[in-house]
Amino acid sequence: MSTVSNAPETGETAALAAEQEYVARLYDRFDTLREQAQQFLSSALRQVPDSEQAHTERNAATRLHTEQLAQYAAAETGLCFGKLEFSDDTDRYVGLMGILDEENDYEPLLVDWRAPAARPFYVATGARTEGVRMRRHLRIRKRTVIGVDDELLDLSGVEDADGVTGETALLAALNAKRTGRMTDIVRTIQAEQDTIIRSPLHGVLVVQGGPGTGKTAVALHRAAYLLYTHREQLAKRGVLVVGPNPEFLNYISQVLPSLGETGVLMATVGDLYPDVRPRLTEPDAVAEIKGRSDMVSVLAKAVADRQRVPDEPMEIVFERETLLLQPAAVERAKAAALRLGTVHNRAEPTFSAAIVKELTRLVAEGLGADLLEPGDLADIARELREEPDVIAALDWLWPVLTPQRLLKELYASPELLESAFPHLSAEERALLHRPEHYGWTPADVPLLDEAMELLGEDDRAAKALAEKKRRERLEFAEGVVDIMRIDEEVADDDVLMAMNMITADHLAERHERSSNLTTAERAAQDRTWTFGHVIVDEAQELSAMAWRLVMRRAPARSMTLVGDVAQTGDLAGAESWEQVLAPHVENRWRMEELTVNYRTPAEIMRVAAAVLREFAPPIAEPKSVRSTGVPPWCLPVTADDLPARLAELVEKELAEVGEGTLVVITPGALRDVVPPVGRVSVLTVREAKGLEFDAVIVVEPAMIRDESPKGLNDLYVALTRATQRLGIVHSTPLPDSLAGALS
């Protein structure tokens, strides 16, 4: 690929004027389309459906035009960003949405970047031009064209190519200051990335890529591309994007909206169990135990431990009489429940019925069974079910459990922990022990999800609540109808009133159906929701139990998994993709590898690669395509001087990056020791994972290495967050590989 630079000012001015005229035309048409969508939405909202079909059509129209308006809002900034000039003298503009010219046989004024017609904008090179003579990148601020970058691909007929340099538009975007939030990088998607973005929907695709290779950008653009090309298939089920932490999700939160997509659920693994928000942290060793695959059998044992048979007869007081419930009777009831082959909570009614039947028999024997009528036995059984002693006995023998109750009681009981975890040492079980009032951590969420699979939902309370809400809606609707009747009394007899066509029941049902929740919002509230496609970023960090949760959300196994096993920091994370996927898809997956590092300068990557080679993962080192001429700096200090010197260095680096971003990455042990300086954040490696900054200061690399069995992986991550400048401050000796690279 080649780029024409240093164009004469008059030529650049003419180009800007021509492109401004065209962009203004695009925005005129854009405004018309948006106004039409608003009018259609207003019209749909004013409709009063008089049938079920009309109601369905009204809701469909409302959703359609609401989505259109959201897409227009997202495309307002950066509507058009590129132009292709072909060798046959035709032009094609590329942008965030497609716009047609109704006055000219619906010729395309703007091609959606995901459409096949836009593909040459990303894949054309000097070696393979795809018929493109020149590719132009438009720089637009609000609605004004402020600059163009031209890449001449077809050099035939060009007499002097001395002024041609390489990929300036891409490098300009990469050298731009970071804002703390990732934005649309459609303009810089290259051929290697484009092939992955447009890979087929079905199956499991693994995208392995080192730091700076654009993994996240590829993942998000793939989500937008799949939603565009498989709209009907994905509209109902939606797309799930799983990120490693809330900071990361905030960082990427504007990408998909800027590409015209607003119907994607973004979540961490900890967000995927409704009504549970894991706000607490715990030692890595505890999270590692919870992430092991053998937790499946552990939880099954924990459930089985709650299906109890007493060693001695149970004494149950009923109407001042003591009934003796024999262990053999409980064993028979348990066997009857287990024969159903269903989950714990759904088997409970069978177990309880058998126990109540046995207690009824005991009561009848005491009263004289031959004196009782069948109706008397039914009355006794009903009274037994309401007896506090019986209720307590049933809850001990076969409790109806929520996943939350199961785990809280398991963690709080040394006896239950020992029974469920016989293979752990006493020290490891002690790590899991915690009081019942303790909150939740992210590693608990996959266990809660697994427990729900074993327990089954006890929906009796939910059904009762739903019925209560239905009655409340009906009472409200009856009140509305009463008001309408009052209005009718003063109306003209010839006027057909709304109440002549609607009942309270119908009004209540309409109110219930009128929810306009998006697919993503409905999915976020439903634990059993399955998605049309699932994308996992930083996928190497997921534990075996987290993978089970994610796989349940994607039963069709349509997935894109993005990550780098060299950056695995979680103790329960992946050593290889084979290890991750074998339990779920065996060898039925494909891998693409990103090899070009667009973000990390060669000077920084040379230092980071030395650490990478020390733990030697089975992957290739990414190749940096850019150089800043600024080598990483390193400053040894004393432990006592560290805080003060760090503050000085931060001020110095801020002066270097100007409006760019700077972060200090520290070991977890120093997280609260190093104070933030001005607008500079202090992060651990885990908090910084997946993010990028103009400048990074890494504090105490040896401590980062020593904090975890995967400490070298963490250090590699820390060293590769910078796009411009890297500094290292230490009071303890550097790891040998790092010291050698810096010497």
N, C-alpha and C positions, 0 to 999 in steps of 0.2 A: 504494500500500500504506500502511496506517496501523497505528499501534501504540498500544495502551492502556498508559499508564504510571501510576506513582504509585497503584497499587491500594491500598485500605485494608489495614492489616496483618492484620485478621481474615479478609478475603477471601483474601489471599495465603496465610495459614496454612492455611485450609481447602483451597485449591487444592493446596498442597504435600502435605497429608495424603491427599487423594484420589489424587493421582498416585503417592504413595509406596505406597499400597495396591495400585494396579494394577501398578506396576513390580515389587513383591515377588511378585505373582502370576506375572508374566512370568518372573522368575528361578526360581521354583519349577518351572515347566514346562521352562525352559531346563536346569536341573540334571537333571531326569528324562530329557530327551532325550540329554544328554551321557552320563549313566550308561548308558543303553541302547546308545549307540554304542560305548562302551568294552566292554560285555558282548559285543556282536556281534563286535567286533574280536578279543577274547580267544578267543571260540568259533571264529572263522575260523582263527586262528593255531594252535589245538590240532588242527585237522583234519589227517589224513594222507591225501593224495589217492592213490587207487589207479588212476587213469586220467588221460589227457591232459586230458579234459574237466573232471574234478574238480579237476585242478591249475589250469586256467584259471579256473574258478569261484572257487576259493580265493583266487587272486591278485586277481581283480576285487573280491571282497568285502573283502579286506584293504585295497586301495587306496581303495575307497569309504569305509570306516569311518575310515581314517586321515585322509582329506581332511575328513570330517565333524568329527572331533575337532580338527583344525587350525582349522576355521572356528569351532567353539565357543570355542576358546582365543582367537581373534582378536576375537570378539564379546563376550567377558567384560566388557570395559570399554566403556561407551557402547552397550549393547545396544539401548536405546530412546532416541531423541532428539527425537521430535516427535509431535504429535497434531493431527489435523484434526477440527474440529467443523463439520459440514455444516448447511446451512439446513433440512434435513429432520429435524434432531435426532438424526442418527446420528454416531458417532465412529469415527475410524480412527487407530490408532497406527502410527508409522513408525520403523523401526530398521535394524540391520545385517543382520538375517536374518528370514525368515518363520517364524512359530510359529502352529500351529493348535491349536484347542481340541477334543481328541478326545471330550470328554464333552458337547459341544454341537454335534453335526453338523459338526465340523471347521470351525467358524467361525474366521476369522482373529483371533488375539489380537494379532499384530504383523505388519505388512506390510513385506516387504523393500523397501529404498529404491529398488531398481532395477525393481521391478514396476510395470506400468502404473498400478496402483491408487495408487501413491505419487506419481505425477507432479504432482498438484495441490499437493503440499507445496512444490514448487519453482517452479511456473509461475503459480500463482494470484496475482492482484493485485487492488487495489481496483477497477480498471477492468474486469477480467475475473476474476471470483471463482471460476470453475470449480465453483460450488455450495458453496464454502467460506465459512462464516460467520466462523470464527476459526481462526487457526493458532497453535499453542502450541509453543514451543521449550522442551524440558526440559534442565536442567543437572543432570547426575548425576555424583557422585563415588563411585567404586566402585559400590555398589548403593543409594546414598542420593540421593534427589532433593533438591538444595540450592537450586533456584531454577527459576522459569518466566518466560518472556517471551511475552506474548500480543500477536498482531497481529490486530486487528479489520478484516476485509476488507469485510464487508457492513454498511454504516452505516444501513441502513433501520431505522427504529424507534429510533435513537439520538438522544435529544433534545439532548445536549450533547457536541460533539466537540472542544471547546477543548483537552482534555487529550491529544488524539491527536497523536503525532509519528511521524516516519518511520523505518522499518527499524532499530529499536534492536537487535534480535537480531543482525543482520548486522554492524552497526557495533561492537557489543560484542565480537564475535568478532575483528573486524579490529583493534580497539584493544588486544586482549589482548597480554600480553608474549610475545615470541618465545622459544622454548626451544632454538633451534639445530637443531631437527629438525621437519620439516613433519609435521603430523598430520592426521587426518581432518577435512575441512571440509564434509562432506555438509550440515551444517546451514546453510551459507551459499551453497550453489549457487543461483544466481538464474536467472530465465527465459532470459536471453540465453545463459547457459552450459548450461542444461539442454537447450536445443534442439540444441546441438552434441553433448553427451554421448549423446543418443539418436538421432543421425544414423545412417542405414543403414550396415551393416557394409562393404558392397562399395565398391570404388573408392578413389581417393586423395582424402582430405579434408585441406585446408590450413586451419589455424587461425592466423590472423594476429592478434596482439594486442600492444599496448605493455606497458610495465612495469606490474605490479600488476593486470592484468586477469584474472588467474586462469588463465593458459594451462596451467600445470603441473597445477593442481588439475583442470581440465577433462580433460586428457589421462589422468590416472590414474583419475579416475572413469569416463571412457569405457572404459578397459580393463576395469574391474570390471563395468560395465554390459554390455559385449559378451560377456564371459565368462559372465554370467548369462543373457542372452537367446539366445546362440548356443552353449550349453554343449556340445552334441554335436559341432558343427562345429569348435570351438576346443580341445576337450579333448585331442585326439590331437596336434595340431600346436602348440598353445600360443600365447602372445602374447609378443612381444619389445618391451621398453621400452628405448630407447637414450637415454642421458643424456650430457651434455657432459664430465663428469669424475667421478672417484670421490667427491669431496666432495659433489657434487650427488646422487649415488646414495645416499649415506649420509643425506643430508638428507630424501629422500623415502622412505627404506626402510620406514618404518612405515605409510605411507598405505594401500597395497593390503592388507596384512594386517589393518589396522583396518577395512577394508571387507569382510572375509571372503574375500579371494582370496590364495592362497599359491602358485599355479602359474604365476607370470609370471617370465620371465627378465629381469633388469635388468642392463644392461651398457653400457659405453662402446664406441665403435667399436674401440678398442684391445683390448677383451676378446673380440672376435668371431673371433679366429683361435686355436684351441686350442693349448696348449703354448707359446704366445709371450706373454710379459708385458712390454709396452713401458714400462720404468721410466725411460728417459732422456729428457731434453729436448734441443731443438735450436733454433737461431735460426728466427724466423718465416719468413725468406726461404727457408730450406731446406725447411721444411714446405710452403711455397707451391709450390715447384717440384714436390715429390712429389705434391701434390694436383691438379696440372693434368691435364686430360683426355688430353693427348697422351702421358701415361705409358703408355697402352695400347699405342700403336705402339712406344714406347721399349722396353717389356718384350718385345714380340714380336721386336724387333731384337736384344735381348740374348740371347734364346733362340736365334735364328737364328745369332748369332755363335758359339754353342757347338756348332754342327753343322759341323765343320771339314773342309776338304779341303786336304791339304798342297800346298805349291808344288813340292816335290821328293819323290822316292821316299822312303818311310819304311823305315829299317833295323830289322828285328825279328829278334832272336836266338832261335833255337829249336834245342835240342840241338846247340849249338856251330856251327850253320849260320846264316848271315845271309840272311833273306828280304827281298826288296825289294817293298814294297807300293806300287804305282803310283798316282799321283793319279787317273788315269782309273778305276781299279777302285773307289777310294773314292767318286768321283763317281757311279758306277753304283749303288753300295750306298745312297748318300744319296738318289738319285732313287727307288729302290725303296721306301725308308722313307717318303718324302714322298708317294708315290702313294697310300699308305693313307689319307691325309686325316685322320689322327688326331693326338693331341697328342704332344709330344716324347718323354716317357718310354715311352709305349705303342708308339711306333714304334722304340724302341731295339732290341728283340729282332730285328726284321727287319733293321735295319742291321748288328747284330753278327753275325747268321747269315750275311749276305752276305760280310762281311769274313772270317769264319772259313772260309767255303767257299773264298774266293780264296786264303787262306793254305794251306789243305789242298791245293789244286791245286798251289801252288808247291812244297810239301813232296813231293807225289807225283811231280812232274816230276823233282825231284832224286834220288828213290829209284828212279825207273823205274816209271812209271804202269802199264805192262803187266804188272808183276810183283806188283801189289797186288790183294787181294780187296776186295769192298765193305765187309766188316767191318773191314779194315785202315784204310780211309778214315775210318770212324766213330771208330775208336780214335785216329787222328791228330787229328781234329777235337776230341775230348774232351780230349786232352792239350794242344792249343793253347789251349783255353778256360781251362786251369789255369796256363798259362805266364805268369809275372809280366810279361814284356815285352809279351805280347799284351793282358793285362788293362790295363796302363798305356796302350798305344796306343788301345784302345777307349775308355778314360776320357777321353783327350784328343780323340779324333775325335768322339765322341757320348756325352758323360757322362750318366749317370743323375743328375738334379738334383733336389734339394729346393728349394722357394722360398727357404729360408734360405741355402742354398749359392749359388744364383744371385745373390741380392742382395748377399751379403757379398763375393763375388768381383767383382761389378760395381763396388761402391763402392770396393773396394781397388785396382782397376786403372785407372790413368789411360788406358791404351790402350782398354780395354773401355768406359770412360765416353765417350771421344771417339767411338768407333764408334757407341754407342747414342744419344748426345746431340749429333749434329753441329750441331743448330740452336742449342745453347747457347753462350754465350761461354766462354772459358777460365776467367774468374772464377767463373761460375755452376757450371761443372763442378768447380772446386776446392772449392766449398761442399759438394758431394756426396761428395767423396773422404774416406774414413775407413778405418782399419785393420780387418782381418777380425775381430779379437777384440772389436770394438765391439759394444755391445748394440743394443737396438731402441727406437725412438721410436713414439709413436702414429701418425705419418704413414707409417711403414713397413708397418703392418698391412694397409691396403687394397692395397698393392703386393704383399705376400706372398699375399694372397687372389687377386689378379689373376694372379700368377705361377703359382699352383696350377692355375688354369683353363687356362693355356697349356701347362703341363708335364704335368699329369695325375699322379696319385699313383702312386708306385712302391710297390706293396703287397706286394712279395715278402718284405721283412723283417717286415712286420706279419703276414703269413700264417704265416711261420716261427715268430714269437713266439706267435701264437695256437695253433698246433699244439703247441708246447712246453708252453703252459699247459694245453691239453686233456689232454696226456699226464700232466702233474702231477696234474690233477684225477682222472684215471682211476686213477693209482697210489694216491692218497688214498682213493678210493672202494673200491678193492680191499682196502685195509687195513681199512676199516670192515666190509666184507663178511666178511673173515677173522675179525674179532672177533665178528661176529654168529654165525659158524659155531661158534666156541668156546662161545658162550653156548648155542647150540642143543644141543650135546652134553650139557649138564647139564639141559636142559629136558624137560618131559613130552612124550612122543611125540605125545600128542593135541593139543598146543598148536600152532596154526599160527604159525610164526615169520615175522617180516618178511622174512628172507632168502629164504623160499620164494617171495616175490612180487617180489623186486627183484634186479636184476643190478648189477654194478659200472658198466657202461655207463649204465644207467638212472639210477643214483644220481648219477653225474658230470653227466649232462645236466640232472637236476633241480637240482643245485647251480648250474649255469651259468644256468638260467632264473630262479633265485630272486631276482634283483636287483630291489629295489623302488625304483629310481631314479625320481624324479618326471620329468614331461615337461620341466621347465626344466633339471633336472640332465642329462638325456640330450642335450638340445639344446646345452647349454654344451660338451659333449664332442665334438660332431659338426659339423665345418665345413660340411657339405653340408645341414644341417638347414634346412628351410623352414617358416616360421611361418604360422599361420592369420591373424594380424594383426600388424602392426608399428607401433609408436608411436615417433616421434622427437621428443624435446624439444630446444629450442634448435637446431632443424633448420637454421636459417640458417648455422650454423657449419660444416656438413659440406662437405668439398671434393668436386670432381667424382669423384675416385677413391673417396672414402668412400661416395658415393651409389651407385656401381656395386656395392660390397660389400653395402650395405643392400638394394638392389634384388634381389640374388641371394637374399637371405633371404626375399623376399616376391614370388615369381613370379606369384602371383594378383593382385598390386598392391592388396591390401586393407591400407590404411595410413592413419594419422592423423599429420600432420606439423604440429608446433606450434612457432611461433617468431615472430620480429620482425626483419624485414630492417633496421630502424633500429638494431638492436643487434649487427649482424654485426661481429665483431672479428677473426676469422680472415682472413688475407690471401687464402686460397683459398676463403673462404665465399661466400655468395650475395649478389648484387646485387638479384635479384628472384626470385620464385617461378617465373616463366616460364623464366628461365635454368636453374634447377635441374631442372625437370620435363620440359622439352621433349625431351631425349634419351631419356627413358624412357617417358613416357605422352603425349607431344605435348600436345594441349589437353584430354585426357580426365581432368580433375580439377576439383574444385569448391573454393571458398574460402568460409569463414565468418570474420567479423571481430568480435573482442571490442573494444568501444569504451569500456567503463566501467572506470575505474581504482579498484579497491577498496583498494589497499594504500598508494599514495603520496599523502600529504596534498597539498592544493591548493597550499600554500605552497612545498613542495619541487618540485612538478610545474611550477610557474610558472618556476622557475629552470632546471630540466632542459629544458623545452620551448624555451627560448631557444637552447640548444645544438642541440637537434633541428632547429630551423628553419635553423641555419647550414649543415647539410649536406643538408637538404630531401629526405628519402626520399619516395617516392610513396605515403605512407600518412597517415591522419588521426591527429591527436594524441589520445591517450586522455583522457577527461574524468574528473577526480577527483571522488569523491562525498563525501569527508570532509575536514575541516579540523581542525587541532590548535591553531591560534592561535599556533604557535611558528614564526617565520620562520627560514630557514637563517642561520647566522652565518658570518662570514668573518674570519680574522685573518692579516694579513701579518706575517712574521717574517724575521729574517736567516737565511742558510743555517747559520751557526754556532750560532744559538740554536734551530734547528728541533728537534733531539732532546729537549732539556730542556723546551722549551715544549710539545711534543707530549705528553710524559709528564704535565705538569700538566693539560693539556686533557682527557686521557683520564680522569684521576682525577675531574675535574669532571663529565664526561659520565656516568661510572659512578654518581655520586651522583644524577644526574637520572633515569637509567633504572632504578635499583634492581636488581631481579632480572632485568631485561631484558637483551638482547644488544647489544653494541657491537663494531664492527669498524673497523679502520683500513685504508683502501684506498690503496695507493701505486703509483707507477710501478714497473715491473720493475727499473729501475736502482737503486731504493732499497729493494728487497725485503729485503735483508740488512743494510741500513744502519739502518733503523728497528727498534729492539728491541721485542719484545712486552712489554706492560705488564700484569702480573697475568693475569687470565683473558681479556684482550682479544687477539684474533688480528690479525695483520698479513697482509693478502692483496693480491695483484695483482688487476686487473680480471678476468682470466681465471679466477682461483680463486674470485672472488666471484660470477661470472655464474650466474644462476638462483637465487641465495640471497637471503634478506631478513633484516634486522636492525632492532632498535628504533632504534638510533642508528648513524650512520656519520660518520667523519671522513675526508674526502678530502684527501690530501696532494699538493701540486704539480700542480694540474690541467693547467697548460701542458706539463709534462713527459709526462703521460699522453697528451695530444694529439699531442705531437711524436714519441712512440716508434714510431708506426706510421702507414702511409698511411690506416688506419681509426681513427686516434686520436680523432677527434670521436665516432665510434660508441662507443669505449671510455669516453670521458668521460661520455657520456650514460648508459651502463650504471652507472658508478660513482655518479652523482648520483641514481640511482633505486633504490638498494638499501634505503633507509631507510623505515621505517613511521611514525616519530615525529619524529626529530630529525636534522638534517644540519648538519655543520660543515665548513669548508674552511680549510686552513692552507697558506700558500704563501710562498716566498721569491722566486719569479720572477713577472713580471707575469701576471695572469689573461688567458685568452682574451677577446677583446672581447665576445663574446656573453654570456659568464658575468659579466664585470664589469658590463655594462649591466643584467643581470637582478638583480644584487645591490645595485645603487646605489639 
